Amino acid sequence: MTAPDLIPVAVSPTPATLYYGNPDIIKLASGKLLVSHDEFGASAHTNSNSRTDRSHVVASEDNGATWSRIATTDGMHMPAFIQGVEGLYRVGVSAWKESVVISESTDEGVTWGTPVVIDSSHFYGQAPFPPLIKDGVLYMLMVADSDYTWPWEGIVMLSCPVGDLMTAESWTVGAKFTTPSGIYGISESFAITDTSGEIRVFVRVDSATQVCQILECTVGVDLTLTLSKRYSFDGGNVKFQIVKDEVSGDYFLARNSLPISDGLDRRTLLVLDRSSDLIYWRRVLTFARNEAADYAAAGIQYPSIIIDGDDLLAVIRMGKKGVAQSYHNSNQIDFCRIQDFRKL
């Protein structure tokens, strides 16, 4: 199968100083597609603490062929969509390394209510992942710190009954899982159910050496996270995402493939893998590639994926060579549709 076409969703008007990142995607019951993304960089909007805090919502009513911005919100950074019992929600942070917050929309993402603070006990952040909903309870994770330094110190799991998301007191905040010894740092993490229905947490490992790894954690009844596995994983140094296909029972993984000989900052190849057990994976598609020799000037990264019938939809943070300030300081968000993905 050939790689799908990439369609621009949002393009920075000033790519030297305004960067677009952290995309997320959802399909509403009406058929409308929504993409959320935030902004960062020297000319990005900041709050009174000089922390970046702005995000945007972009919509498509023609299955992703064309896109238009429908909302801009401050005080909601790095947000992920949640389709609740009745409303549409976004959960993120009030600004980079600030509180966890949630807001609601009752008009398909055009307007958003004032964000409600869920927790302020840590300095939080997290690139968006679809929260896990199991037995009527929503589970999500955030990276957490005690200050503004780098790398992140650990991760925290939060949970809430899906019918009471806007009530801060309904949320439970677990203890912080701190970075294990011998690891430089940990970053984005997400929860998914395995083949037995148990919750497993996958954790990106930030590495200061030429090693790509991930961690896996089990979840206790009080949301305590316990390290269960640590292993080499191509692309574990960059955000990756796994979705479970309820039709086939298989799992699909979108990740960067990072040739170690070229360094961990090479983010020019996005691939799709498939597994029946979350252990053994096979590559089924290369769905985005940048052939630029100077890979530090181009990036294809941070995929967010959802299943839409027989198709898999993805939004990607893109740093275009010759336009973006660097591979990391991306200038646009792109969309693609992988048709008949179960046949891969």
HELIX and SHEET records of a PDB file:
HELIX    1   1 VAL A  162  ASP A  164  5                                   3    
HELIX    2   2 ALA A  168  SER A  170  5                                   3    
HELIX    3   3 ILE A  260  ASP A  262  5                                   3    
HELIX    4   4 TYR A  295  ALA A  297  5                                   3    
HELIX    5   5 PHE A  341  LYS A  343  5                                   3    
SHEET    1   A 4 ILE A   7  VAL A  11  0                                        
SHEET    2   A 4 GLN A 332  ILE A 338 -1                                        
SHEET    3   A 4 ASP A 311  GLY A 319 -1                                        
SHEET    4   A 4 GLY A 299  ASP A 308 -1                                        
SHEET    1   B 4 TYR A  19  LYS A  27  0                                        
SHEET    2   B 4 LEU A  33  PHE A  40 -1                                        
SHEET    3   B 4 ARG A  54  SER A  60 -1                                        
SHEET    4   B 4 SER A  68  ASP A  74 -1                                        
SHEET    1   C 6 HIS A  77  GLN A  83  0                                        
SHEET    2   C 6 LEU A  88  VAL A  93 -1                                        
SHEET    3   C 6 GLU A  98  SER A 105 -1                                        
SHEET    4   C 6 VAL A 116  GLY A 125 -1                                        
SHEET    5   C 6 VAL A 137  ASP A 145 -1                                        
SHEET    6   C 6 LEU A 132  LYS A 134 -1                                        
SHEET    1   D 7 HIS A  77  GLN A  83  0                                        
SHEET    2   D 7 LEU A  88  VAL A  93 -1                                        
SHEET    3   D 7 GLU A  98  SER A 105 -1                                        
SHEET    4   D 7 VAL A 116  GLY A 125 -1                                        
SHEET    5   D 7 VAL A 137  ASP A 145 -1                                        
SHEET    6   D 7 GLY A 154  PRO A 161 -1                                        
SHEET    7   D 7 THR A 172  VAL A 173 -1                                        
SHEET    1   E 7 HIS A  77  GLN A  83  0                                        
SHEET    2   E 7 LEU A  88  VAL A  93 -1                                        
SHEET    3   E 7 GLU A  98  SER A 105 -1                                        
SHEET    4   E 7 VAL A 116  GLY A 125 -1                                        
SHEET    5   E 7 VAL A 137  ASP A 145 -1                                        
SHEET    6   E 7 GLY A 154  PRO A 161 -1                                        
SHEET    7   E 7 PHE A 177  THR A 178 -1                                        
SHEET    1   F 4 GLY A 185  THR A 193  0                                        
SHEET    2   F 4 ILE A 199  ASP A 206 -1                                        
SHEET    3   F 4 GLN A 213  VAL A 219 -1                                        
SHEET    4   F 4 LEU A 225  SER A 232 -1                                        
SHEET    1   G 4 GLN A 241  LYS A 244  0                                        
SHEET    2   G 4 TYR A 251  ASN A 256 -1                                        
SHEET    3   G 4 LEU A 269  SER A 275 -1                                        
SHEET    4   G 4 ARG A 282  ARG A 289 -1                                        
END                                                                             
